[in-house]
Amino acid sequence: FEEASLGADARGSKFIDCSLSGAQLTAVTLQDTVLFKTSFRGATLNYAQLRGSEAETVDFSNANLVGADFTSAKLFESSFKNAVLHGAVFRDAWLEKADFTGATGLESATF
């Protein structure tokens, strides 16, 4: 799926050991999905819906996540290194061992 361009509703899907690096996923619906050992490195997920998703060891580094919605998501050992997070929503999200090193836009994100 690397550098794929998807504008789909993948609600409730499972992505296990997948690479979506560089993919164009603006406004994609990934609500209530399971993401395990999946890479979105450098992907565009602006305004993506990830509400209620469960992500473990997911790489969002260098991704564009402007306005992405992680409300009530469970994010364990996920990397947001150097990600763009302007207006992203993490309300009621469970963040354990998440890495936001170098991420931009945190001042306008909602936690």
C-alpha positions in Angstrom: 0.0 0.0 0.0 3.0 2.3 0.0 2.2 5.7 -1.5 -1.3 4.6 -2.2 -4.1 7.1 -2.5 -7.2 6.2 -0.7 -10.3 8.2 0.2 -12.3 5.3 1.6 -14.3 4.2 4.6 -12.2 1.5 6.2 -14.2 1.6 9.5 -13.7 -1.5 11.6 -10.8 -2.9 9.5 -7.7 -4.5 10.8 -4.2 -3.5 9.6 -1.5 -5.9 10.9 2.1 -5.5 9.9 1.2 -3.2 6.9 3.0 -0.3 5.3 1.1 2.7 4.2 4.2 4.9 4.1 3.7 8.0 2.0 0.1 7.1 1.3 -2.5 9.9 0.5 -5.3 9.2 3.0 -6.9 12.7 3.5 -10.3 12.4 5.2 -10.1 8.6 5.3 -12.3 6.9 7.9 -10.4 4.5 10.1 -12.8 4.7 13.0 -12.8 1.6 15.3 -9.9 0.0 13.4 -7.1 -2.2 14.8 -3.7 -1.1 13.7 -0.7 -3.3 14.8 2.9 -2.8 13.6 1.7 -0.6 10.8 3.6 2.3 9.2 2.0 5.6 8.1 5.5 7.1 7.9 5.3 10.3 5.8 1.7 9.7 4.9 -1.0 12.4 4.6 -3.8 11.7 7.0 -5.2 15.2 7.2 -8.8 15.2 8.7 -8.6 11.4 9.0 -11.1 9.8 11.4 -9.4 7.4 13.8 -11.9 7.7 16.6 -12.0 4.6 18.9 -9.1 2.9 17.0 -6.6 0.7 18.8 -3.0 1.3 17.6 0.0 -0.6 18.9 3.5 0.0 17.7 2.2 2.3 14.8 4.6 4.7 13.1 3.0 8.1 12.3 6.5 9.7 12.1 6.7 12.6 9.5 3.0 12.2 8.8 0.7 15.1 8.1 -2.2 14.7 10.6 -3.8 18.1 10.4 -7.2 17.9 12.0 -7.0 14.1 12.5 -9.4 12.8 15.1 -8.0 10.3 17.6 -10.9 10.8 20.1 -11.1 7.8 22.5 -8.3 6.0 20.6 -5.9 3.6 22.4 -2.3 4.5 21.2 0.4 2.2 22.7 4.0 2.6 21.8 3.1 4.7 18.7 5.5 7.3 17.2 4.4 10.8 16.1 8.1 11.9 15.7 8.2 15.0 13.5 4.5 14.7 12.6 2.4 17.7 11.8 -0.5 17.8 14.3 -2.2 21.2 13.9 -5.8 20.9 15.1 -5.5 17.2 15.8 -7.9 15.8 18.4 -6.7 13.4 21.1 -9.7 13.9 23.5 -10.2 10.9 25.8 -7.4 9.1 24.0 -5.2 6.6 25.9 -1.6 7.4 25.1 1.0 5.1 26.6 4.7 5.3 25.5 3.7 7.6 22.6 6.6 9.6 21.2 5.9 13.2 20.1 9.5 14.2 19.7 9.8 17.0 17.1 6.1 17.0 16.3 4.7 20.4 15.3 1.2 21.9 16.0 0.9 20.4 19.5 -0.1 23.9 20.8 -3.3 23.7 18.7 -4.0 20.0 19.2 -6.7 19.0 21.7 -5.8 16.6 24.5 
